Amino acid sequence: MFESKLVHHLDNWIRFAISSGTKKLAFDLAPSSNLLRPGYHYTFPFHLLDKESLSCLHFLQLSFVCFKPPSHFAGLPNLRKLDLYLLKGTTRQDLENILGNCCKLECLSLVRCHLNDELRVVQPLSHLHYLKVVYCEITKIEFHAASLSTFVYDGTYIPIALRHASKLENAKISFRGAVFQHAVASLLSGLPDVQNLTLDVLILRLERPDGR
């Protein structure tokens, strides 16, 4: 856990930033790799954000924090870009609550955010046009994003469902440890409208006619 004195300083910094009506908030607490320790992270202080400050934010970048919205979280109504890296202690439900209440979100990037669960948003994100998911331990990706034009994924082979993305122009997919036939069939089903697809399969395996 963070020292109380450090938490106090970080809270004060965020309080000052949001009281100034900031539109862009970047918060990078990621230490060098040799200093990473389990449980050593700062919890983002949602309690400091009132309705007015939430509506001011257009860009939010967070690195190495615990990102857990309260049950009454009303969302970030004017957020355009969300960049998340090395989130700690954040669950599938936390992200669903956050993303489902960001109705104007245009760009979403998640790097090394390990949910060990599905990344799924059932509410339509009609403005989302860029989605990047890299090195995240998740079991499935499912979004309802009709305006999505670019999708980037790098990680283990998982189901990807972007069936409402009728404007999807470019998708770059890097699967690790996938059977080639399964990967292709899955993407044809999950990304039926993609115009340009780049597929890299690392540790490629081909299924034999006898199924082995």
N, C-alpha and C positions, 0 to 999 in steps of 0.2 A: 504493500500500500504506500501511497505517496505520503511524505511527511506533512503534518498539518500546516506548518509554516509555508511550505511550497504550495499546497492547495489554496491557502489564503491568498497568496500572491497571484496565482493563476485565476482565481475567481475574481479578484479585483481587476485584473487586466481585461477579462471578458466583460465585467460590469461596465468598465469605462468604454470599451469598444461599442457595446450595444447601446449605451446611453448617448453615444455620439451619432446614432443613427447609421452605423456602418452598413454598407451593402455587401462587403466582401470580408469574410472572416476565415483566416488560415491558421491552423493550430497544429504544429508539427512537434510532437514529443518523442518521436522514435529515436532511441539511443543507437549507438553503433552495435553491431551484431554481438560482440563479445560482452555487452552489458545487459543484454536481454535477460530478464528474470521473470518466471511465472508469477502472475498476480501483481506485478509492479506497474501500475497504470493509473491514470487520472480519470475520474468519472466526469463526463461533460455535464456542466451544471444547467440542466434544462430549467431549474427553478428560477434562474436569473432572467429568463426570457419571458417578457410579457407579450401581449397581443401586438402591440405597436412595433416592438423590436423584431418579432418574428416576421412581420410583414415587410420589414425593411431589407432583410437578407436576400440577396440575389445569388451569392456564391458562398459555398461552405466547403472548406477542405479540412479534414481531420485525420490525424495520424497517431496511432498508438494511444487511443483513449477507449474508455468504456462508454458506449453510446446507447443508453437505455432511456427511451422516452417514458414519461409518466403515463398512467392509464388515461388521464384526461387530455393528453396531448392533442392540440388542434391542428398541428401541421405547420408547414412553412409555405404559406400561400403564394409567395412571389419568388420562391427559389428557382433559379434557372440551371445552376450547375452544382452537383454534389460529388465530391472527390473523397473517397474513403480508403484508408490504407492501414493495415494491421489493426483493425478493430479488435477489442478485447471484451469478452463477456457479453457480446451482442448476440441475440437469438434471432431465429427466423421471424418470430412474431414481432420483435422490436423493429426489424427492417420493414416488415409489412406495414406496421403502423406508421412509420416515418414516410415511406415511399408512397403509400396509398393516400397520404395527405399533402403531397407536393404536386398539385394539379398543373403547375406551369413548368415542371422540370423538363429541361431540354437535353442535358448531358449528365450521364451517370457513370462513374468509374469506381470499381471495387477491386483492390489489389491486396492479396494475402488476408482476406477477411474470412475466417473459418467458421462457418455455421454448423458444419456436419449435419446439414438438413437442406431442404429445398429453398431456393431463392425464388419466391413466387409473389406476384402482385396481381390480384384479380381486378382491382379497380383500373379502369382505362387511364393510361398516361398519354393523352392525345398529343402532347407537345414534345415528347421524348424522341429525339432523332439520333442520339449517339449513346451506345451502351457498350461498356467494356468490363469484362470479368476475367481477371488473370490471377492464377495461382491461388484460387480460393477452394477450400475443402467444402464442397457443396454436392448435393445429390441430384439436383435438377434445376433448370432455369425455365421459368414460365412468366411471360409478360404479355400484357394486352397493350400494345403500342403501335397504333395505326400509322404514325408518322415516322417510325424508325427507319433511318436510311443507312446507318453504319453499325455493325455489330462485330465486336472482337472478343474471342474467347481463347484462353490458353489454360489447359489443365487436364485432369483425368477425363476419360470418356463418360459423359452423362447425357441423359435426355435433354434436349433443348426444344422448347415449344414457343415459337413466335408466329403463330398462325395468323394473327391479325395484322402482321407487318406487311401490308400490301405495297408499301413504298420502299422496301428494303433493297438498296442498290448494291452494297458491298458487305460481305461477311467474310471474316478471316478467322478460321477455326484451327486450333492446334490441339489435337487429342493425344494423350499419352496412354499407351498400352491398349489400343483398341483393335478389334477385328475390323478390317477394312470394309467388308461388306455390310457389317452392322452399322458402322459409322455413316456410310453413304446413305443407307436406307433410313436411318434415323433423321438425318439432316433433310432429306427429301420430304419427309413427313412433317418435320418441325419448322422448316423454313421454305414453304412451298412457293413463295413469291420472290425469292432472292434472285437478283440479276447476275451478280458476279460473286462466285464462291471460290475462296482459296482454302483448301483443306490440307493440313500437314498432319500426318499420323506418325508419331514417334514410337519406336518399338513396334513396328508394324507387324501384324499377324494376319494371315490369310486363312479363311475357312476352307477346308478341303471338301470335295463333293460328298464325302461320307459324314460331314458335319463335325469333323475333329480338327 
